[in-house]
Amino acid sequence: MDGEHTAGAGGPVPDGSDPVELAHWLFDRARAGEAERLAAYIEAGMPVNLTDAHGNTLLMLAAYHGHAAAVSTLIERGATVDALNDRGQTPLAGAVFKGYGDVVEVLIAAGADPRAGTPSAWDTATFFDRPDLLQTLRTAKPH
């Protein structure tokens, strides 16, 4: 947390006086893949498993938007890899749905379960005929 109030892609950095504003800003940082900023805020005390109004964690948003470095950063700081959002989806299923192979690899290496959630990452890869991603999912350690 640098404490600056500079404008960037996400507008000015919130000063923290409004926790809801700060949370929304952090969700946008996850969507944008800003790994270093996310790390700084988590290290300063922001919950790594913070969820939005739909149950999406920072990890889910980073994975769904294809940011492998941010996904790694969040996992290294304790993000729950199989956290379900309100629709029963996991970050891994989101990454498979979007076709982000590098994110899928990071999540599998961190122990994500390809059979968790509804639809699961496995079901998603099968439905969308993604043999490349199914091959990666096959490398997952059984839970």
C-alpha positions in Angstrom: 0.0 0.0 0.0 1.7 3.1 -1.2 -0.9 5.5 0.2 -0.8 7.6 -3.0 -3.9 9.1 -4.4 -2.9 9.0 -8.0 -5.2 8.2 -10.8 -4.6 5.1 -12.8 -6.7 2.7 -14.8 -8.9 2.2 -11.8 -9.1 5.9 -10.8 -7.7 7.4 -7.6 -6.5 5.1 -4.8 -9.1 5.1 -2.0 -7.8 6.5 1.3 -9.5 3.6 3.2 -12.0 5.8 5.0 -14.8 3.9 3.2 -14.2 0.2 3.4 -16.8 -0.6 0.7 -15.2 1.8 -1.7 -11.8 0.2 -0.9 -13.2 -3.3 -1.4 -14.7 -2.4 -4.8 -11.4 -0.9 -5.8 -9.5 -4.1 -4.8 -12.0 -6.2 -6.8 -11.1 -4.0 -9.8 -7.4 -4.5 -9.1 -8.0 -8.3 -9.2 -9.9 -8.0 -12.5 -6.9 -6.0 -13.9 -4.4 -8.4 -12.6 -2.5 -5.9 -10.4 -0.6 -8.5 -8.4 1.8 -6.1 -6.6 -1.0 -3.9 -5.4 -3.1 -6.8 -4.3 -0.1 -8.2 -2.4 0.5 -4.9 -0.7 -3.1 -4.6 0.5 -3.3 -8.2 1.7 0.0 -7.8 3.6 -1.4 -4.7 5.2 -4.4 -6.6 6.5 -7.0 -6.9 3.7 -8.5 -10.4 3.8 -7.2 -12.5 1.0 -10.5 -14.3 0.7 -12.5 -11.0 0.5 -15.7 -11.6 -1.5 -18.0 -9.3 -3.5 -21.8 -9.3 -3.4 -21.9 -12.4 -5.6 -19.4 -14.4 -3.5 -16.5 -13.9 -5.9 -13.2 -13.8 -4.2 -10.2 -11.8 -5.4 -8.8 -15.1 -6.7 -12.0 -15.8 -8.7 -11.8 -12.4 -10.4 -8.1 -12.7 -11.2 -8.6 -16.2 -12.6 -11.7 -15.4 -14.6 -9.9 -12.4 -16.2 -6.8 -14.4 -17.1 -4.1 -13.0 -14.7 -1.8 -15.9 -13.8 0.7 -13.7 -11.9 -2.1 -12.3 -9.7 -3.5 -15.8 -9.2 -0.1 -16.9 -8.0 0.3 -13.9 -5.7 -3.1 -14.5 -4.1 -2.4 -18.2 -3.6 1.0 -17.5 -2.1 -0.8 -15.3 0.5 -3.4 -18.0 1.4 -6.3 -17.6 -1.0 -8.6 -20.6 -0.9 -8.2 -22.2 -4.4 -11.6 -24.0 -4.4 -13.7 -21.2 -2.9 -17.2 -21.3 -4.5 -19.0 -18.2 -5.5 -22.8 -17.8 -5.1 -23.4 -19.8 -8.3 -21.3 -22.7 -7.1 -18.4 -22.0 -9.4 -14.7 -22.2 -8.6 -11.8 -20.1 -9.9 -10.6 -23.1 -11.8 -13.9 -23.6 -13.6 -13.8 -19.9 -14.5 -10.4 -20.1 -15.9 -11.3 -23.2 -17.9 -14.5 -21.5 -19.2 -12.4 -18.5 -20.4 -9.7 -20.8 -21.8 -6.8 -19.4 -19.8 -4.4 -22.4 -19.8 -1.7 -20.6 -17.8 -4.2 -19.8 -15.0 -5.4 -23.4 -15.1 -1.9 -24.6 -14.6 -1.2 -22.3 -11.7 -4.5 -23.4 -10.0 -3.8 -27.1 -10.5 -0.3 -26.8 -9.2 -1.7 -25.1 -6.1 -4.1 -28.1 -5.5 -7.3 -26.9 -7.1 -9.9 -29.7 -7.5 -11.1 -30.0 -11.1 -14.2 -31.8 -9.9 -15.3 -29.1 -7.4 -18.2 -26.8 -8.1 -21.1 -26.8 -10.4 -20.3 -26.9 -13.2 -16.9 -28.2 -12.3 -13.8 -27.3 -14.3 -13.8 -30.9 -15.7 -17.4 -30.6 -16.8 -16.7 -27.2 -18.4 -13.7 -28.5 -20.3 -15.7 -31.5 -21.5 -18.7 -29.4 -22.6 -16.6 -26.9 -24.5 -14.4 -29.6 -26.0 -11.1 -28.4 -24.6 -8.8 -31.5 -24.7 -5.8 -29.3 -24.0 -7.3 -28.1 -20.7 -8.6 -31.6 -19.9 -5.0 -32.9 -20.2 -3.9 -30.2 -17.6 -6.8 -31.1 -15.3 -5.7 -34.8 -15.5 -2.5 -33.8 -13.7 -4.4 -32.7 -10.6 -3.7 -34.7 -7.5 -6.7 -36.6 -6.2 -8.5 -35.0 -3.3 
